[in-house]
Amino acid sequence: MRPRLLERARLSRAMLDAIAETRLVLVVAGAGFGKTTLLAQALAAAPAGWALAWIAVDRIDRSPVRMFRVLVDSINGTLHHAEPLDADTLTRMVASSEAGARAAAAEVADWLAESEVVRFVWVWDDLHVIDDALTWSWLDHFVELLPERVSCVMASREQPRLPLARRRAAGRLAEFQQARLRFTADEAAAFLARLGEASSQELAQAWIRRSQGWIAGLRLLAAGCRDDDARQSGSAGSLVPDDEKVFEYLAEEVLAKLPPELSAFVSVCCVLDELDPHRCIELSGRVDSLAMIDQLIQRNLFVTVLDASRPTIRLHDLFRDFLNARLRRAAPQAWCELNLRAASIVEEPLRAVRHAADAGEPFRALELLGRHAETLLRQGHAEAVTQALRSLSAAGAGDDVQAHWIAGLLAWQRSAFDEGRTSLELAWQGFQSAGDGVHAVRSLLLLSRVVSYTGDVRAAAERLERIDDAGLEPELQAELALERAWLFSATGRPAEASIALRTAVGLAERLGSAGLCVRLSERIRSHFVATPGFSETFRRFHALVIALDARPDSLAFAHATVLAAWAALWEGDIERARDLLESVWVDVERWREFRALMVDLCMVRTMLLSIAGRGDEAVELVQEVIRTGQTMTMGTRNAWVGSYLYLMARIHWSTGNDAALRQSYARLLTAFREAEWPYMTGARRWAEALVAYQDGEWARAAALMRDVVDAQRRYPLLAIGGDVRVAAVDALARSGEIDQAQALAVELLDDALEPGMFGRLLLERAELVVALADRIDRSHPRRAAWLALIDRCNDLRPAVCQVTPGAGAAPGPATVDELTAREREVIALVVKGASNKRIALTLGISLHTVKRHVANIIGKLGVHTRGEVIARYLGAGR
């Protein structure tokens, strides 16, 4: 880098400030990081009165005598004095003895102290060439003697062999390390713009990413693409088509200057992405791996220290690529063997897969990818898994059973169920033929789920029937029970679904397997809501996941928390449902690629918005879910869209939007397909009944609703957006069927008294829930309990469910009494001076939830700070 190409003004100012304030300044970075250029830029703007001497240390200057002579000559050539230093005499003193060397150093220091210069800046460049311990000992003594007006600037590729700790502690040392000299992305872009080498923005960004702030590397990459042919290959093929110039530089400036034993070590261990002593010993067999890594760190040899305690380092990408290319060209067999060994050493699955592939073992790589694919997908590595599968398939492994298994998993995650059906069929056949019973069963389990999600529940059941329960491992028994629970629910057998769901969770509790809980958490979905006893089962599973895997950032934790929110909502504990929901929603951007979680999360949020009377926002959220399903195949998407349209129709009904309800009914009719979930017949019938209700056709509405009530008993999923019996009671009464209306009201209210069944009343029209009281026999022994139930419903709707506000007009400032119960608990602790963390611990909620409560309180009270919150609270006479 030349000074004219890019001025680093801020770094230059920092350098000048350090020189002005400190006697010793270190500039330590690898070759090509711009040490010399930085010093040249900074000192070009040095204040008047400063004198500068610049020494470029050579290998012949490594002895104390030679180094001393170079220093004295630089002083005489820069500073003017009545009596210049006698270089010959002083050099003989240094050569005579240690005492003579110290005396010579003292004489030079005294001479400098008597000089009239404002500041003498002494740059010692390339000090890394000095490897003589005696020279370093003498330099340490000499630097300590220098007067305050002298600033010594040492530039080196590795840390000077000086005792630096005491100087740091005393504030007598300034350091500019490699990380500080790296180009930022903006600086790299500006540098390339000055060079004018990149033929496109895309190519420039590729160079910036690849160079990782290494200045010489960036320039060399640009130089490698200078001719027109290279530019064309860069735009059409690889973004970095030719690293030859970079590799030549690294060979000449770095590798050739290493001690032979260190060169041999790094040439072998370069196949590893991260080097630590344990892995390097396993790979290379060298017991001195710790010492070698320490040398790499000491020499600033294009490494980043990831963990100083082990230590663990990562080589710069260009340096590692150079070493790998060199090894592969010189010893291809050894390179393959090292990569194969590395595949069994590294713990990170994707790296192990790459090592096996680089070793020319695509089937070994595929086996590793298949073994870890589920975990990788849960960690958000879908794109990396897809790319790895594509690469291994191109290498000839595309017809392997593991390739079909991985393709099925990928299809499942992105909701491409029709594709997944084909892949998983092939995977099951392959595992079956290979005698791998465990994976054959797991393929069938996922295949059944994928097929059922296309609406073809009969075909899904047929897949499950292929599984022989006898001798099945307990974990597979739990997964099988869960799949059966879904099919029982989808085919109108709710009691059996409930038993199977409890069986799956019970086995998980007994086994205490975190891996099993992770797999179950992805498949216990919102379609079990309203199944008998689901609330308790959801809460049990949530508690189990917390006990086994309490990390809030885990996918299993997020799924289980959404289930707990459903349970709380159905139990009528809206505050807890909201807190649970928001604890996951706060990281919603992180979860967007996990469609199953996002759908269930949005469904709970939709219910809370609907209860709060914010129907438009609830419908928009459902519409967003439909839009995110655009990547599904058409058949699969049609099966799901019908469910979402039904939910939208329920929201329109509960919020009294009659016109929108009719539109949803029309869309429900067009969403029909041959293979769909059986409950959808009841969903369309319900919408038809409500249209008749709106038109005042009470008899027809009542007749249709009787059918829907029967359907809800078979398919509890119809009640996910409310209880169809509420409207049916009113329709029956209006059509003159009073006894039937009263009997249905009794059944409905008795069910609502059961644990976990109250919440669905909150999703119905408030006036119809209140009207239930008129249908109750005044002499009925449970009348008081039913009236209390209705009163509770009225108390909870609509104000308590304060989901994060939408973009609508904000209401006026609220009073403290108008805050929710939880917000009043939070504000009481705020007044006592409690921190957010202390509030979270006291109330047993997450820190994110506390922050949201505080933000809501500030917004509702119309204030801006916690201090104003406290003032409002105390001003209310509390």
PyMOL commands that set and color helices and strands:
alter all, ss='L'
color gray80, all
select helices_A, chain A and resi 9-21+35-43+59-61+64-76+87-96+98-114+127-129+133-145+165-169+178-181+185-195+201-211+215-224+228-236+244-253+255-257+260-269+277-284+289-298+317-330+332-345+349-358+362-378+382-397+401-413+417-434+437-453+457-465+474-490+494-511+514-521+526-528+534-548+555-570+574-585+588-591+595-611+615-631+634-654+658-670+679-694+698-714+716-719+724-734+738-753+759-763+766-775+783-796+816-818+821-831+836-843+847-861+866-875
alter helices_A, ss='H'
color red, helices_A
select strands_A, chain A and resi 24-28+50-56+119-125+150-156+174-176+303-307+312-315
alter strands_A, ss='S'
color yellow, strands_A
deselect
rebuild
show_as cartoon
